[in-house]
Amino acid sequence: MENLHVMDVFPYANDKFIVKDGSGNYLDRDSKIYPKAISGVTANNSKFDIYYSTDAPSATIEGNIGATWLPAASITDWSAVTMFKADLKSGQSITAGEEVLFNYKVEMPDTKDNLAADTANNSVASWRGNNVDGANEFTDSKVGTHKYNIATHAFYDLNNNGVYDSTDLNIANRPYILVKLDATGNETVVESGTTDSNGNISFTNKLSNAGNYKLYVENLTGDSFASPNVASTATVIGNDFTSFTTRASVIKAGQTPIPNTPWSTVDISLTRDNPSAIKNLGLKTDFYNLTVKHIKDEDGSNLVADVVTREPRDIAYTTAAITTDPNFEVDTANLPANANVSYTADTTVTYHYIRRNAGDVTVHHYETGKTDELYAVSATATPAAEVLSGARQMGKPYQTYRRDVSTAGSYPIPHYHLVGTFTGPASGTFDATAKTVIYFYERNDAPDVTIKYVDIDTGANLTRPESLGSSVMINTPTVLSGTNKEGLA
């Protein structure tokens, strides 16, 4: 066989087979893993010239043939090579039964994010001369991945039976560190994080290599292993951690310096024959109650119901004042000193609340048609507007009053009576808006004053000018009307 060409297109994302199928279509090769070349190609004879391309593979065999092809001497980065071809040299031939081997090395990528069924699907095409329509393709060349996993469930054994059941507490948000050990015991961190809300840790699709691992889970000061110490089985969640060690705390990483804390540890060996491990963590500790109270200082009643939580010893807790109540705000001069510490005993945190400031209510008492104040708090005080202060009154009711009569011992406005309709909200609730109320009054009527001019001897009315300087003479009494005149001279 002469004039032979061989082409290998390495796996790539959304890759296609090199040769068309019988219907003239390039089918998906469906690779999900993409190895990279780390060396050139060697052959077991010298009959072939070998070339490499770093071009992106084409969707057609003609496109790949037309790529830029370079000799090995021109390749400086083997990981950039996407395909190679081997052309049988002119004058050379392959005889029946002759075996030609092309050898090259590739490096598998990290496959921890791949699924167990994912593969790298390589294929090799061959054809003679320019007869690409007669090309053949060898497709039975797949490389898969071997998946490894560790699963852990962390819990507090509340009923002290050594196994996890419905009465126990999942340990959520607890820091963990998984390390891989080399032959000399040196540790390399594989992953760190915290347990989920159900107390679980899973390394599914995160481990791509067999080997010796160690899992650390941070403990609180009062933690100890569940007792009795029951090992986990396929149906029982017990405790598989074997010892405590000391590491820098993650829980207390905000402290300076960062303190060392105890961590539970377990050794884990993963092999191809035993690629998965279940290592559960059962702990026991003391538990304490935290009661958070929100109290209205004006009467000692609750702003909201008490909130009670129960947590393990040394868990840090945070509390916060209520800021959304429309009428009350926290008394910042009386904040609890133990608002944000740790569970070390049954504890009560109390927030005190005072009413928010509201708008004032201003009350005017005017004579109809005038704006002079009529009301004074006493006979000797200067009349002025009444001001119902809104200081610390938000949400409380208020009531204003007419002041021509005494109300609850108040000093009444003398000589006036209420008339017409007041303006503004005479009663209501203190809120953020300042309000104005106006009451209107008129002077009371007084008796008329009659002035008589009489002859002392006869008692007869004297004739006199109607008014000073008037030429009109009258002999009837003068009457001064008392209408709206009470209190006037």
C-alpha positions as CSV (number, residue, x, y, z in Angstrom):
1,M,0.0,0.0,0.0
2,E,1.4,3.4,-1.1
3,N,0.5,7.0,-0.7
4,L,-1.2,6.4,2.7
5,H,-2.3,9.2,5.0
6,V,-3.2,8.9,8.7
7,M,-4.8,11.7,10.8
8,D,-5.6,11.8,14.6
9,V,-7.7,14.7,15.8
10,F,-7.5,14.9,19.6
11,P,-10.8,15.2,21.7
12,Y,-12.2,18.7,22.0
13,A,-15.4,20.4,23.1
14,N,-18.4,19.6,20.9
15,D,-16.1,17.5,18.7
16,K,-17.1,15.6,15.5
17,F,-15.9,12.4,13.9
18,I,-13.2,13.0,11.3
19,V,-15.0,11.0,8.5
20,K,-18.6,11.4,7.3
21,D,-21.0,8.5,7.9
22,G,-22.8,6.7,5.1
23,S,-25.4,9.5,4.9
24,G,-22.7,12.1,4.4
25,N,-23.0,13.6,7.9
26,Y,-20.3,14.3,10.5
27,L,-21.7,12.8,13.7
28,D,-20.9,14.0,17.2
29,R,-18.0,12.4,18.9
30,D,-19.3,13.6,22.2
31,S,-16.1,14.0,24.2
32,K,-16.4,15.5,27.7
33,I,-12.7,15.1,28.7
34,Y,-10.0,16.8,26.8
35,P,-6.4,15.4,27.2
36,K,-3.5,17.5,26.1
37,A,-0.4,16.3,24.3
38,I,2.9,16.4,26.3
39,S,5.2,14.9,23.6
40,G,5.5,14.4,19.9
41,V,4.6,11.2,18.0
42,T,7.1,8.4,17.5
43,A,6.7,5.6,15.0
44,N,8.2,2.1,15.0
45,N,9.7,2.7,11.5
46,S,10.9,5.7,9.4
47,K,8.5,5.3,6.5
48,F,6.3,8.2,7.6
49,D,6.7,12.0,7.8
50,I,4.8,13.3,10.9
51,Y,3.3,16.8,11.1
52,Y,1.4,18.7,13.8
53,S,-1.3,21.4,13.8
54,T,-2.3,23.9,16.5
55,D,-5.3,25.1,14.5
56,A,-8.8,24.6,15.9
57,P,-10.1,21.4,14.4
58,S,-12.5,21.8,11.5
59,A,-15.9,20.2,11.2
60,T,-14.9,18.5,7.9
61,I,-12.0,16.3,6.8
62,E,-11.1,18.7,4.0
63,G,-10.9,21.5,6.6
64,N,-8.5,19.5,8.7
65,I,-6.4,18.5,5.7
66,G,-6.2,22.2,4.9
67,A,-4.9,23.2,8.3
68,T,-1.4,24.6,9.0
69,W,0.9,21.6,9.5
70,L,4.3,21.9,11.1
71,P,7.2,19.5,11.8
72,A,8.1,18.6,15.4
73,A,11.0,21.1,15.4
74,S,8.5,24.0,15.0
75,I,6.4,23.0,18.1
76,T,7.3,24.8,21.3
77,D,4.2,23.9,23.3
78,W,2.9,20.4,22.9
79,S,-0.2,21.2,24.9
80,A,-1.3,23.5,22.0
81,V,-1.3,20.7,19.5
82,T,-4.8,19.7,18.4
83,M,-4.1,17.0,15.8
84,F,-1.3,15.2,14.0
85,K,-1.0,13.5,10.7
86,A,1.5,10.9,9.3
87,D,2.1,10.8,5.5
88,L,3.7,7.7,4.0
89,K,6.9,8.9,2.3
90,S,7.2,8.8,-1.5
91,G,8.6,5.5,-2.7
92,Q,7.6,3.7,0.6
93,S,4.9,1.2,1.0
94,I,3.2,-0.9,3.7
95,T,3.0,-4.6,3.1
96,A,0.2,-6.9,4.1
97,G,0.4,-7.7,7.8
98,E,2.9,-5.0,8.5
99,E,2.2,-3.3,11.8
100,V,2.9,0.4,12.2
101,L,2.7,1.9,15.7
102,F,2.3,5.6,16.5
103,N,3.1,6.4,20.1
104,Y,2.5,9.7,21.9
105,K,1.8,10.8,25.5
106,V,-1.1,13.0,26.7
107,E,-1.9,14.4,30.1
108,M,-5.4,13.9,31.5
109,P,-7.0,17.1,32.9
110,D,-8.5,17.3,36.4
111,T,-11.7,15.4,36.0
112,K,-13.2,16.2,39.4
113,D,-16.0,18.2,37.7
114,N,-16.8,15.5,35.2
115,L,-19.5,12.8,35.6
116,A,-18.5,9.2,36.0
117,A,-19.8,8.4,32.5
118,D,-17.8,11.2,30.8
119,T,-15.1,10.1,28.3
120,A,-12.4,11.4,26.0
121,N,-13.3,9.9,22.6
122,N,-10.3,9.7,20.2
123,S,-10.4,8.5,16.6
124,V,-8.0,8.0,13.8
125,A,-8.8,8.4,10.0
126,S,-6.8,7.0,7.1
127,W,-7.0,7.3,3.3
128,R,-5.0,6.9,0.2
129,G,-3.9,9.7,-2.1
130,N,-6.7,12.3,-2.5
131,N,-9.5,9.8,-2.0
132,V,-10.9,11.4,1.2
133,D,-14.4,10.2,0.3
134,G,-13.0,6.7,0.8
135,A,-11.4,7.4,4.1
136,N,-11.8,5.0,7.0
137,E,-12.0,5.9,10.7
138,F,-11.1,3.9,13.7
139,T,-13.4,5.0,16.5
140,D,-12.9,2.5,19.3
141,S,-10.6,4.7,21.4
142,K,-12.1,6.0,24.6
143,V,-10.6,7.1,27.9
144,G,-12.8,7.5,30.9
145,T,-12.4,8.7,34.5
146,H,-12.5,7.0,37.8
147,K,-14.6,8.9,40.4
148,Y,-13.9,9.0,44.1
149,N,-16.1,10.3,46.9
150,I,-16.2,11.0,50.7
151,A,-19.5,11.6,52.5
152,T,-19.9,12.9,56.0
153,H,-22.8,13.7,58.3
154,A,-22.1,15.7,61.4
155,F,-24.5,15.6,64.4
156,Y,-24.9,16.1,68.1
157,D,-26.1,13.0,69.8
158,L,-28.7,14.5,72.1
159,N,-30.1,11.3,73.5
160,N,-26.7,9.7,74.1
161,N,-27.3,6.5,72.2
162,G,-24.2,6.8,69.9
163,V,-26.2,7.0,66.6
164,Y,-28.0,9.6,64.6
165,D,-31.8,9.6,64.9
166,S,-34.7,12.0,64.8
167,T,-34.1,13.4,68.2
168,D,-30.6,14.6,67.4
169,L,-29.3,17.9,66.0
170,N,-27.6,18.4,62.7
171,I,-24.4,20.4,62.9
172,A,-24.7,23.1,60.3
173,N,-22.2,25.7,59.1
174,R,-19.3,23.9,60.8
175,P,-15.9,24.5,59.1
176,Y,-14.1,21.5,57.5
177,I,-10.8,21.0,55.7
178,L,-10.0,18.0,53.4
179,V,-6.3,17.3,52.8
180,K,-4.4,14.8,50.7
181,L,-1.3,13.2,52.1
182,D,1.8,12.4,50.0
183,A,4.2,9.5,50.6
184,T,6.0,11.4,53.4
185,G,2.7,12.6,55.1
186,N,2.8,16.2,53.8
187,E,-0.6,17.7,53.5
188,T,-2.1,19.5,50.5
189,V,-5.5,21.1,51.0
190,V,-8.1,19.7,48.5
191,E,-11.1,21.6,49.7
192,S,-12.4,23.6,52.6
193,G,-15.9,24.8,53.5
194,T,-18.7,24.4,56.0
195,T,-21.3,21.7,56.5
196,D,-24.6,22.4,54.9
197,S,-27.8,23.1,56.7
198,N,-28.4,19.4,57.3
199,G,-24.9,18.8,58.6
200,N,-23.6,17.1,55.5
201,I,-20.3,17.2,53.6
202,S,-20.1,15.7,50.1
203,F,-17.1,15.5,47.8
204,T,-19.1,14.2,44.8
205,N,-17.3,15.2,41.5
206,K,-14.5,16.8,43.6
207,L,-12.0,14.0,43.9
208,S,-10.2,12.7,40.9
209,N,-7.4,10.7,42.5
210,A,-7.0,7.7,44.7
211,G,-4.8,8.1,47.8
212,N,-4.6,8.9,51.4
213,Y,-6.8,11.7,52.7
214,K,-7.5,13.3,56.1
215,L,-10.7,15.2,57.0
216,Y,-10.7,17.8,59.7
217,V,-13.9,19.3,61.2
218,E,-13.7,22.2,63.7
219,N,-15.1,21.6,67.2
220,L,-16.3,23.8,69.9
221,T,-14.5,23.8,73.3
222,G,-17.1,21.6,74.9
223,D,-17.3,19.0,72.2
224,S,-16.4,15.4,72.7
225,F,-17.1,12.3,70.7
226,A,-20.5,10.6,71.1
227,S,-20.7,7.9,73.7
228,P,-21.1,5.1,73.2
229,N,-18.9,5.3,70.2
230,V,-20.8,3.4,67.4
231,A,-19.1,3.0,64.0
232,S,-21.2,3.8,60.9
233,T,-22.6,1.0,58.7
234,A,-24.7,1.0,55.6
235,T,-27.8,1.7,57.7
236,V,-26.4,3.3,60.8
237,I,-25.0,6.8,61.2
238,G,-22.5,6.7,64.0
239,N,-19.1,8.3,64.7
240,D,-16.1,7.3,62.6
241,F,-13.7,10.1,63.6
242,T,-10.9,8.9,65.8
243,S,-9.0,11.8,67.4
244,F,-8.8,15.5,68.0
245,T,-6.0,17.8,66.8
246,T,-5.3,21.5,67.1
247,R,-5.5,23.9,64.2
248,A,-6.1,27.6,63.6
249,S,-9.7,28.3,64.1
250,V,-12.0,29.2,61.2
251,I,-14.9,30.0,63.4
252,K,-12.9,32.6,65.3
253,A,-10.9,33.8,62.3
254,G,-12.0,37.4,63.1
255,Q,-10.0,37.5,66.3
256,T,-6.4,38.8,66.5
257,P,-4.4,36.7,66.9
258,I,-6.5,33.8,65.5
259,P,-6.7,31.2,68.3
260,N,-6.1,27.5,67.9
261,T,-9.1,25.3,68.5
262,P,-9.7,21.5,68.6
263,W,-10.6,19.7,65.3
264,S,-12.0,16.2,64.9
265,T,-9.9,14.2,62.4
266,V,-10.3,11.0,60.5
267,D,-7.9,9.2,58.0
268,I,-9.4,8.0,54.7
269,S,-7.9,5.8,52.1
270,L,-9.4,5.7,48.6
271,T,-8.4,3.1,46.0
272,R,-9.7,2.0,42.7
273,D,-11.3,-1.0,44.4
274,N,-12.7,1.2,47.2
275,P,-13.3,4.6,45.7
276,S,-15.9,5.8,48.2
277,A,-15.9,6.3,52.0
278,I,-18.6,7.3,54.5
279,K,-17.1,8.9,57.6
280,N,-19.7,10.4,59.9
281,L,-19.0,12.6,62.9
282,G,-21.1,12.2,66.1
283,L,-20.4,14.6,69.0
284,K,-21.9,15.5,72.3
285,T,-21.7,18.7,74.3
286,D,-23.6,20.9,76.8
287,F,-26.5,23.0,75.5
288,Y,-27.8,26.3,76.8
289,N,-30.8,28.5,76.2
290,L,-30.6,32.0,74.9
291,T,-33.7,34.2,75.6
292,V,-34.0,37.5,73.8
293,K,-36.4,40.0,75.2
294,H,-37.7,43.3,73.7
295,I,-39.3,45.4,76.5
296,K,-41.2,48.7,76.4
297,D,-39.9,50.8,79.2
298,E,-43.1,52.8,79.7
299,D,-45.0,49.8,81.1
300,G,-42.6,46.8,81.1
301,S,-44.7,44.9,78.5
302,N,-43.2,43.0,75.5
303,L,-42.7,44.8,72.3
304,V,-42.7,41.3,70.6
305,A,-42.8,37.8,72.1
306,D,-39.6,36.5,73.6
307,V,-37.3,34.5,71.3
308,V,-35.7,31.4,72.8
309,T,-32.9,29.4,71.0
310,R,-30.9,26.5,72.3
311,E,-27.4,25.9,71.0
312,P,-24.2,24.0,72.0
313,R,-21.7,25.5,74.4
314,D,-19.3,28.1,72.9
315,I,-21.3,28.7,69.7
316,A,-21.2,32.4,69.1
317,Y,-24.5,34.2,69.0
318,T,-25.6,37.6,67.7
319,T,-28.8,39.4,68.5
320,A,-30.2,42.7,67.2
321,A,-32.7,45.3,68.2
322,I,-36.0,45.7,66.4
323,T,-35.8,48.7,64.1
324,T,-39.1,48.3,62.2
325,D,-41.6,49.1,64.9
326,P,-43.5,52.3,63.9
327,N,-43.9,53.6,67.4
328,F,-40.9,52.4,69.4
329,E,-37.1,52.6,69.0
330,V,-34.4,50.9,71.0
331,D,-32.9,52.9,73.9
332,T,-29.4,53.4,72.7
333,A,-28.3,54.5,76.2
334,N,-29.3,51.2,77.6
335,L,-28.1,48.5,75.2
336,P,-27.4,45.0,76.5
337,A,-23.7,44.3,77.2
338,N,-24.2,40.6,76.3
339,A,-25.8,41.1,72.9
340,N,-23.2,39.3,70.9
341,V,-21.1,36.7,72.8
342,S,-21.2,32.9,73.1
343,Y,-23.3,30.2,74.8
344,T,-21.7,29.5,78.1
345,A,-24.8,29.3,80.3
346,D,-28.5,30.0,80.1
347,T,-28.6,33.6,79.1
348,T,-31.1,36.4,78.7
349,V,-30.5,39.4,76.5
350,T,-32.8,42.3,77.0
351,Y,-33.4,45.3,74.7
352,H,-35.3,48.3,76.1
353,Y,-37.5,50.5,73.9
354,I,-38.8,54.0,74.2
355,R,-41.4,55.7,72.1
356,R,-40.2,57.5,69.0
357,N,-40.6,61.3,68.8
358,A,-43.7,62.5,67.1
359,G,-44.9,65.9,65.7
360,D,-46.3,68.4,68.2
361,V,-50.0,69.3,68.3
362,T,-50.4,73.1,68.5
363,V,-53.8,74.5,69.7
364,H,-54.9,78.1,69.2
365,H,-57.8,79.8,70.9
366,Y,-58.8,82.9,68.8
367,E,-61.6,85.4,68.9
368,T,-63.5,85.1,65.7
369,G,-61.8,87.2,63.0
370,K,-58.7,87.7,65.0
371,T,-55.4,85.8,65.7
372,D,-54.7,87.0,69.2
373,E,-54.3,84.1,71.7
374,L,-57.1,84.1,74.3
375,Y,-56.1,81.1,76.5
376,A,-53.8,81.5,79.5
377,V,-53.0,78.7,82.0
378,S,-53.8,81.1,84.9
379,A,-55.3,84.5,85.7
380,T,-51.8,86.0,85.8
381,A,-50.2,84.1,82.8
382,T,-49.8,85.6,79.4
383,P,-52.2,84.0,76.8
384,A,-50.4,81.7,74.4
385,A,-51.0,78.7,72.1
386,E,-51.2,75.4,73.8
387,V,-48.5,72.9,72.6
388,L,-49.0,69.2,73.2
389,S,-45.4,68.0,72.9
390,G,-44.8,64.9,70.6
391,A,-41.6,64.1,72.4
392,R,-41.6,60.3,73.0
393,Q,-45.4,60.2,72.2
394,M,-45.4,58.3,68.8
395,G,-48.6,56.2,68.6
396,K,-50.2,57.6,71.7
397,P,-53.7,59.3,71.6
398,Y,-54.1,63.0,72.2
399,Q,-57.2,65.1,73.0
400,T,-57.6,68.9,72.8
401,Y,-60.3,70.9,74.6
402,R,-62.4,74.0,74.3
403,R,-61.2,76.5,76.9
404,D,-64.3,78.6,77.6
405,V,-65.2,76.1,80.3
406,S,-62.9,74.5,82.9
407,T,-61.7,71.0,81.9
408,A,-60.0,68.9,84.6
409,G,-59.3,72.0,86.7
410,S,-58.0,74.1,83.8
411,Y,-58.4,77.9,84.0
412,P,-61.2,78.9,81.6
413,I,-61.0,81.8,79.2
414,P,-63.1,84.6,81.0
415,H,-65.9,86.5,79.2
416,Y,-65.9,84.3,76.0
417,H,-67.9,81.4,74.6
418,L,-67.1,78.9,71.8
419,V,-68.7,79.5,68.5
420,G,-68.6,77.9,65.1
421,T,-66.6,74.8,64.2
422,F,-63.0,74.2,65.1
423,T,-60.4,73.5,62.4
424,G,-57.9,70.6,62.5
425,P,-57.9,67.2,64.2
426,A,-59.1,68.0,67.8
427,S,-58.3,64.4,68.8
428,G,-56.3,61.6,67.3
429,T,-52.9,59.8,67.5
430,F,-49.5,61.3,67.6
431,D,-47.6,60.6,64.4
432,A,-44.6,62.1,62.6
433,T,-46.7,65.0,61.3
434,A,-47.1,68.2,63.3
435,K,-50.8,69.3,63.6
436,T,-52.6,72.5,64.3
437,V,-56.1,72.9,65.9
438,I,-57.9,76.2,66.1
439,Y,-60.9,77.0,68.4
440,F,-63.0,80.2,67.8
441,Y,-64.7,82.3,70.4
442,E,-66.9,85.3,70.8
443,R,-67.3,87.7,73.8
444,N,-70.3,87.0,76.0
445,D,-73.2,89.5,76.1
446,A,-73.4,91.8,79.1
447,P,-76.4,93.8,80.5
448,D,-77.0,97.1,78.8
449,V,-76.0,100.3,80.7
450,T,-78.7,103.0,80.9
451,I,-77.7,106.5,81.7
452,K,-80.3,109.0,82.9
453,Y,-80.1,112.7,83.3
454,V,-82.8,114.0,85.8
455,D,-83.7,117.1,87.7
456,I,-82.9,116.3,91.3
457,D,-85.8,118.4,92.5
458,T,-88.5,117.2,90.1
459,G,-87.1,113.9,88.9
460,A,-87.9,114.9,85.3
461,N,-85.5,114.0,82.5
462,L,-83.4,116.9,81.5
463,T,-83.1,118.1,78.0
464,R,-79.5,117.9,76.6
465,P,-77.6,117.6,73.3
466,E,-77.8,114.1,71.8
467,S,-74.0,114.0,71.8
468,L,-71.1,116.3,72.5
469,G,-71.4,119.3,70.0
470,S,-74.7,118.1,68.6
471,S,-77.5,120.6,68.1
472,V,-80.1,117.9,68.4
473,M,-81.7,118.0,71.8
474,I,-83.2,115.0,73.6
475,N,-84.6,114.3,77.0
476,T,-84.6,110.5,77.1
477,P,-82.0,108.2,78.9
478,T,-78.8,107.0,77.0
479,V,-78.5,103.2,76.7
480,L,-75.0,101.6,76.2
481,S,-75.5,98.1,74.6
482,G,-73.9,95.2,76.4
483,T,-73.9,92.9,73.3
484,N,-70.4,91.1,73.1
485,K,-69.1,93.5,75.7
486,E,-68.7,91.3,78.8
487,G,-65.5,92.3,80.6
488,L,-64.9,95.5,78.6
489,A,-64.8,98.8,80.4
